[in-house]
């Protein structure tokens, strides 16, 4: 049972009393202490930082440049910044992993894309010019948002009698600047349950990329598409398991490599071979 406050202390407020006695105030649930912070009903966006796993970038890592993705042709919501917004979300998601530096540069990414698609005889020269200005540049990601739809707007011949869904699809290419070629080309899909509320009503007053957006059906589908994209990029980013093995030793410093990820390595580059201390390296080679 709480003791009554003595009469000579009665005029003092609770806060003043605590200050006078030099102690802190412990707020007990149920006591009058103003409004409580409620748990958010909104899902965290994919661009939010997971502080339990993030590694702070030390500024000396390789650089990924993300180009501005193009907009889908007929989205359910006619936002003009769906493509550029998805590029920003992808760039933030990559950056938050702390493995590489990330730039968003539509001009530079388009230039690298043109060089790689052009005559091979000029590629080395043109890439050298770019690398002279951006020596840490390693990968460029270009792409487009191909689908941004609620299935309630699609013909029954396409969706059948399935429950309403939101679908978001991203098509993207990853260019290895050092290797002068595309090393990943994929088309990923994200889906999420959706109701029957018309898009113009559901998304009225909501902007693409806002915190509220990521809790909507199209936002949840976008999050899944970004997660699928990051899974593909994990094969390239530092620290990934490369699944590469030596198939032939040519001489003391040259080997021929094989394995699922061998195409992502550049001919003529130097790599360290790591093996357990107890392993016989000569026998392995």
C-alpha positions as CSV (number, residue, x, y, z in Angstrom):
1,X,0.0,0.0,0.0
2,X,1.4,3.4,-0.9
3,X,2.2,5.7,2.0
4,X,0.4,9.1,2.0
5,X,2.6,12.1,1.4
6,X,3.2,14.1,4.6
7,X,1.3,17.4,4.9
8,X,4.5,19.6,4.6
9,X,5.2,18.0,1.2
10,X,1.6,18.2,-0.1
11,X,2.1,21.5,-2.0
12,X,4.9,20.1,-4.1
13,X,4.1,18.5,-7.4
14,X,5.3,14.9,-8.1
15,X,8.0,16.2,-10.5
16,X,9.2,18.9,-8.0
17,X,9.2,16.3,-5.2
18,X,11.4,14.0,-7.3
19,X,13.8,16.8,-8.1
20,X,14.0,17.9,-4.5
21,X,14.9,14.4,-3.4
22,X,17.3,13.9,-6.2
23,X,15.6,10.7,-7.6
24,X,14.1,9.8,-10.9
25,X,10.4,9.3,-11.6
26,X,9.4,5.7,-12.3
27,X,6.2,5.7,-14.4
28,X,4.1,2.6,-13.5
29,X,1.7,1.3,-16.2
30,X,-1.8,2.4,-15.3
31,X,-0.7,5.6,-13.5
32,X,-1.5,8.9,-15.0
33,X,1.5,9.8,-17.2
34,X,0.1,11.1,-20.4
35,X,-0.2,9.3,-23.7
36,X,1.6,6.0,-24.3
37,X,3.5,5.2,-27.6
38,X,1.3,2.7,-29.4
39,X,2.8,0.0,-31.6
40,X,2.7,1.1,-35.3
41,X,0.1,-0.6,-37.4
42,X,2.3,0.0,-40.4
43,X,4.9,-2.4,-41.9
44,X,8.5,-1.1,-41.9
45,X,9.5,-0.2,-45.4
46,X,12.3,-2.1,-47.1
47,X,14.4,1.0,-47.0
48,X,14.5,1.0,-43.2
49,X,17.8,0.1,-41.5
50,X,18.0,-3.1,-39.5
51,X,20.4,-1.9,-36.9
52,X,21.1,-5.4,-35.6
53,X,22.9,-6.5,-38.8
54,X,24.0,-3.3,-40.6
55,X,27.7,-2.7,-41.0
56,X,28.7,0.9,-41.3
57,X,30.3,1.6,-44.7
58,X,33.9,2.7,-44.2
59,X,34.0,4.6,-47.5
60,X,36.6,2.4,-49.1
61,X,34.3,-0.2,-50.7
62,X,33.4,-0.7,-54.4
63,X,30.7,1.3,-55.9
64,X,27.3,0.3,-57.3
65,X,25.5,2.8,-59.5
66,X,21.8,2.5,-59.8
67,X,20.1,4.0,-62.9
68,X,16.6,5.5,-62.9
69,X,14.2,2.6,-63.6
70,X,11.6,3.4,-66.2
71,X,7.9,3.5,-65.4
72,X,5.4,0.7,-66.2
73,X,3.2,1.5,-69.2
74,X,-0.2,1.2,-67.6
75,X,0.1,1.1,-63.8
76,X,-3.0,0.8,-61.5
77,X,-1.9,4.1,-59.9
78,X,-0.7,6.8,-62.3
79,X,2.3,8.0,-60.3
80,X,5.0,9.6,-62.5
81,X,7.8,8.5,-60.1
82,X,7.2,4.7,-59.8
83,X,10.4,3.9,-61.7
84,X,12.7,6.5,-60.1
85,X,11.2,5.8,-56.7
86,X,11.9,2.1,-57.1
87,X,15.5,2.9,-58.0
88,X,15.8,5.0,-54.8
89,X,14.3,2.2,-52.7
90,X,16.7,-0.4,-54.3
91,X,19.7,1.9,-53.8
92,X,18.8,2.5,-50.1
93,X,18.3,-1.2,-49.5
94,X,21.7,-2.1,-51.0
95,X,23.4,0.7,-49.1
96,X,21.9,-0.4,-45.8
97,X,23.7,-3.7,-46.1
98,X,26.9,-1.8,-45.6
99,X,28.9,-3.8,-48.2
100,X,29.3,-1.2,-50.9
101,X,28.8,2.5,-51.7
102,X,25.8,3.3,-53.8
103,X,25.1,6.2,-56.2
104,X,22.0,7.0,-58.1
105,X,23.1,8.4,-61.4
106,X,20.9,8.0,-64.5
107,X,23.4,9.6,-66.8
108,X,26.4,7.5,-65.8
109,X,24.4,4.3,-65.8
110,X,23.0,5.0,-69.3
111,X,26.5,5.7,-70.6
112,X,27.9,2.4,-69.3
113,X,24.9,0.6,-70.7
114,X,25.5,2.1,-74.2
115,X,29.2,1.2,-74.0
116,X,28.6,-2.4,-73.1
117,X,25.9,-2.7,-75.9
118,X,28.3,-1.1,-78.4
119,X,31.3,-2.4,-80.5
120,X,33.6,-4.5,-78.4
121,X,36.7,-2.9,-79.9
122,X,35.8,0.4,-78.3
123,X,34.6,-0.9,-74.9
124,X,38.0,-1.1,-73.2
125,X,38.9,2.4,-74.1
126,X,35.6,3.9,-73.2
127,X,35.5,2.0,-69.8
128,X,39.0,3.2,-69.0
129,X,37.8,6.8,-69.5
130,X,35.0,6.3,-67.1
131,X,37.2,4.5,-64.5
132,X,39.7,7.3,-64.7
133,X,37.0,9.5,-63.1
134,X,35.3,6.9,-61.0
135,X,38.1,4.4,-60.1
136,X,36.0,2.5,-57.5
137,X,33.0,2.0,-59.8
138,X,32.3,-1.8,-60.2
139,X,28.7,-2.5,-61.0
140,X,25.9,-0.6,-62.7
141,X,22.2,-1.6,-62.3
142,X,19.7,-0.6,-65.0
143,X,16.1,-1.7,-65.4
144,X,12.4,-1.0,-65.4
145,X,9.2,-1.6,-63.5
146,X,7.2,-3.8,-65.9
147,X,4.1,-4.4,-63.8
148,X,2.4,-2.4,-61.0
149,X,-1.1,-3.7,-61.0
150,X,-4.1,-4.8,-58.9
151,X,-5.4,-8.0,-60.4
152,X,-9.0,-6.7,-60.1
153,X,-8.2,-4.5,-63.1
154,X,-7.0,-7.4,-65.3
155,X,-9.3,-9.6,-67.5
156,X,-10.7,-12.8,-66.0
157,X,-9.0,-14.7,-68.7
158,X,-5.6,-13.7,-67.2
159,X,-6.3,-14.0,-63.4
160,X,-9.1,-16.6,-63.4
161,X,-11.0,-16.9,-60.2
162,X,-8.0,-16.3,-57.9
163,X,-8.3,-13.9,-54.9
164,X,-7.4,-10.2,-55.6
165,X,-3.7,-9.5,-55.5
166,X,-1.2,-6.8,-56.1
167,X,1.6,-7.6,-58.5
168,X,4.8,-5.7,-59.0
169,X,7.6,-6.9,-61.3
170,X,11.1,-5.5,-61.9
171,X,13.3,-6.4,-64.9
172,X,16.9,-5.5,-64.3
173,X,20.4,-6.0,-65.7
174,X,23.6,-5.8,-63.6
175,X,26.7,-4.7,-65.6
176,X,30.2,-5.6,-64.3
177,X,32.1,-2.5,-65.4
178,X,35.5,-4.3,-65.0
179,X,34.4,-7.2,-67.2
180,X,32.5,-5.0,-69.7
181,X,29.4,-7.2,-69.7
182,X,26.1,-8.0,-68.2
183,X,26.6,-10.6,-65.5
184,X,23.0,-10.8,-64.2
185,X,19.8,-10.3,-66.1
186,X,16.5,-11.2,-64.3
187,X,12.8,-10.4,-64.0
188,X,11.5,-10.7,-60.5
189,X,7.9,-10.7,-59.2
190,X,6.4,-9.6,-55.9
191,X,2.8,-10.3,-54.9
192,X,0.5,-9.4,-51.9
193,X,-3.1,-10.0,-51.0
194,X,-5.5,-7.1,-52.0
195,X,-9.1,-6.3,-51.5
196,X,-11.6,-5.0,-53.9
197,X,-11.3,-1.3,-53.1
198,X,-10.6,0.6,-56.4
199,X,-7.0,1.9,-56.7
200,X,-8.0,5.5,-57.1
201,X,-9.8,5.3,-53.7
202,X,-7.3,3.2,-51.9
203,X,-4.3,5.3,-52.9
204,X,-5.9,8.7,-52.7
205,X,-3.5,11.0,-50.8
206,X,-0.7,8.5,-50.7
207,X,2.7,9.0,-52.5
208,X,4.9,6.3,-53.8
209,X,7.6,5.5,-51.3
210,X,5.9,7.1,-48.3
211,X,5.8,5.2,-45.1
212,X,2.1,4.4,-45.5
213,X,2.6,3.2,-49.0
214,X,4.7,0.2,-48.0
215,X,1.8,-1.1,-45.9
216,X,-0.6,-1.1,-48.9
217,X,-1.0,-4.1,-51.3
218,X,1.2,-2.5,-54.0
219,X,3.7,-1.5,-51.4
220,X,4.0,-5.0,-49.9
221,X,4.3,-6.4,-53.4
222,X,7.1,-3.9,-54.1
223,X,8.9,-4.9,-51.0
224,X,8.8,-8.5,-52.0
225,X,10.1,-7.7,-55.5
226,X,13.0,-5.7,-53.9
227,X,13.8,-8.6,-51.6
228,X,14.0,-10.9,-54.6
229,X,16.3,-8.5,-56.4
230,X,18.6,-8.3,-53.4
231,X,18.8,-12.1,-53.3
232,X,20.2,-12.0,-56.8
233,X,22.7,-9.2,-56.0
234,X,24.0,-11.2,-53.0
235,X,26.0,-13.3,-55.5
236,X,28.0,-10.3,-56.4
237,X,28.4,-8.2,-53.3
238,X,31.5,-8.6,-51.1
239,X,31.2,-11.4,-48.6
240,X,29.1,-13.6,-50.8
241,X,29.9,-17.3,-51.4
242,X,31.2,-17.5,-54.9
243,X,30.8,-21.3,-55.5
244,X,34.0,-21.2,-57.6
245,X,36.6,-24.1,-57.8
246,X,39.9,-24.6,-59.6
247,X,39.5,-26.9,-62.5
248,X,43.1,-26.7,-63.8
249,X,46.4,-25.3,-62.7
250,X,48.2,-23.5,-65.6
251,X,51.3,-22.4,-63.8
252,X,52.3,-21.0,-60.3
253,X,50.1,-17.9,-60.7
254,X,47.4,-18.9,-63.2
255,X,44.5,-21.3,-62.8
256,X,41.3,-22.0,-64.8
257,X,38.2,-21.7,-62.7
258,X,34.8,-23.3,-62.8
259,X,31.6,-23.3,-60.9
260,X,28.2,-21.5,-60.9
261,X,29.7,-18.1,-60.1
262,X,32.8,-18.3,-62.2
263,X,31.3,-16.1,-65.0
264,X,31.2,-13.2,-62.6
265,X,35.0,-13.1,-62.3
266,X,37.2,-11.2,-64.7
267,X,39.9,-12.9,-66.8
268,X,43.3,-11.6,-65.8
269,X,42.3,-10.4,-62.3
270,X,44.1,-11.6,-59.2
271,X,42.1,-13.4,-56.4
272,X,43.2,-15.0,-53.2
273,X,42.6,-18.7,-52.7
274,X,41.5,-19.5,-49.2
275,X,41.6,-23.0,-47.8
276,X,41.7,-24.6,-44.3
277,X,45.1,-24.7,-42.6
278,X,45.1,-28.5,-42.6
279,X,44.4,-28.7,-46.4
280,X,47.0,-29.8,-48.9
281,X,47.0,-26.9,-51.4
282,X,49.4,-28.6,-53.8
283,X,47.1,-31.6,-53.9
284,X,44.0,-29.4,-54.3
285,X,45.6,-27.7,-57.3
